Amino acid sequence: MPMISSHRRRWLGFGLVALAALVAGTRDVVAQEVMDARSASYLRDRYLADMDTVHAKIMALANAFPADKYSWRPAQGVRSVSEVLMHVTSEWLYYGPQSVGAKPPADFGLPRQTLPKLEKDFTQKAQVLEQLAKGWAYYVAQMKAVDAAKLTGRYAPWNSTLAEAAFG
């Protein structure tokens, strides 16, 4: 049976303690069933600020890829560049708004049909950039439009709290 060096054992111990602290801290946040409207508004605004950073990075990446590489895929059966970016767009049009009890766009259609269709229909760089912008604008509008007082308990569709949705 191989021996674990004291250095590795110490790092393993630190890792286990950090993991236990993370689990305990997350459990306390998730266990908080009720959040007041002011706290919910603050959490939503901080979440949007973080997402704005993610949006800027995704747009920088989308713009950096040459148009002729949007069909490139790292391996067979893996999403192409355009499919990955359109998958992100679908998050902004459907899953993001759903996470706070909002609706997808009126013309979105059935998710089982629309989500895969987005990845297949928009493959050119200009199309993808346009859809990313459209999806982001819709997402932000839906997030900001939600009354913070409605984000204080559990809500549909996943019976989750705002904290669970944000940390998820």
Backbone hydrogen bonds, N-H to C=O, Kabsch-Sander energy under -0.5 kcal/mol:
donor,donor_aa,acceptor,acceptor_aa,energy
5,S,3,M,-0.5
9,R,5,S,-2.7
10,R,6,S,-2.4
11,W,7,H,-2.1
12,L,8,R,-2.7
13,G,9,R,-2.4
14,F,10,R,-2.6
15,G,11,W,-2.6
16,L,12,L,-2.5
17,V,13,G,-2.4
18,A,14,F,-2.7
19,L,15,G,-2.6
20,A,16,L,-2.5
21,A,17,V,-2.4
22,L,18,A,-2.5
23,V,19,L,-2.7
24,A,20,A,-2.6
25,G,21,A,-2.7
26,T,22,L,-2.7
27,R,23,V,-2.5
28,D,24,A,-1.9
29,V,25,G,-1.9
30,V,26,T,-3.1
31,A,27,R,-2.5
32,Q,28,D,-0.8
32,Q,29,V,-0.7
33,E,31,A,-1.2
35,M,152,T,-1.7
40,A,36,D,-2.6
41,S,37,A,-2.6
42,Y,38,R,-2.2
43,L,39,S,-2.8
44,R,40,A,-2.6
45,D,41,S,-2.4
46,R,42,Y,-2.5
47,Y,43,L,-2.5
48,L,44,R,-2.6
49,A,45,D,-1.9
50,D,46,R,-2.4
51,M,47,Y,-2.7
52,D,48,L,-2.1
53,T,49,A,-1.3
54,V,50,D,-1.8
55,H,51,M,-3.1
56,A,52,D,-2.3
57,K,53,T,-1.9
58,I,54,V,-2.5
59,M,55,H,-2.7
60,A,56,A,-2.1
61,L,57,K,-2.3
62,A,58,I,-2.9
63,N,59,M,-2.4
64,A,60,A,-1.8
65,F,61,L,-1.6
69,K,66,P,-2.1
70,Y,67,A,-1.3
72,W,69,K,-1.3
78,V,75,A,-1.9
81,V,72,W,-1.7
82,S,70,Y,-2.6
84,V,80,S,-2.5
85,L,81,V,-2.3
86,M,82,S,-2.3
87,H,83,E,-1.8
88,V,84,V,-1.9
89,T,85,L,-1.9
90,S,86,M,-2.2
91,E,87,H,-1.5
92,W,88,V,-1.8
93,L,89,T,-1.9
94,Y,90,S,-2.6
95,Y,90,S,-0.9
96,G,91,E,-3.5
98,Q,94,Y,-2.1
99,S,95,Y,-1.8
99,S,96,G,-0.5
100,V,97,P,-1.5
101,G,98,Q,-1.8
102,A,97,P,-2.7
108,F,105,P,-2.1
113,Q,110,L,-1.2
114,T,110,L,-3.1
115,L,111,P,-2.2
117,K,113,Q,-1.4
118,L,114,T,-2.4
119,E,115,L,-1.0
120,K,116,P,-1.2
121,D,117,K,-2.9
122,F,118,L,-1.5
123,T,121,D,-0.7
128,V,124,Q,-2.8
129,L,125,K,-2.8
130,E,126,A,-2.0
131,Q,127,Q,-2.5
132,L,128,V,-2.8
133,A,129,L,-2.1
134,K,130,E,-2.4
135,G,131,Q,-3.1
136,W,132,L,-2.6
137,A,133,A,-2.4
138,Y,134,K,-2.2
139,Y,135,G,-2.5
140,V,136,W,-2.7
141,A,137,A,-2.2
142,Q,138,Y,-2.6
143,M,139,Y,-2.5
144,K,140,V,-2.6
145,A,141,A,-1.8
146,V,142,Q,-0.9
150,K,147,D,-2.1
151,L,148,A,-1.6
152,T,149,A,-0.8
155,Y,160,S,-1.9
159,N,155,Y,-0.6
160,S,155,Y,-1.6
162,L,151,L,-0.6
165,A,161,T,-2.4
166,A,162,L,-3.0
167,F,163,A,-2.6
168,G,164,E,-1.6
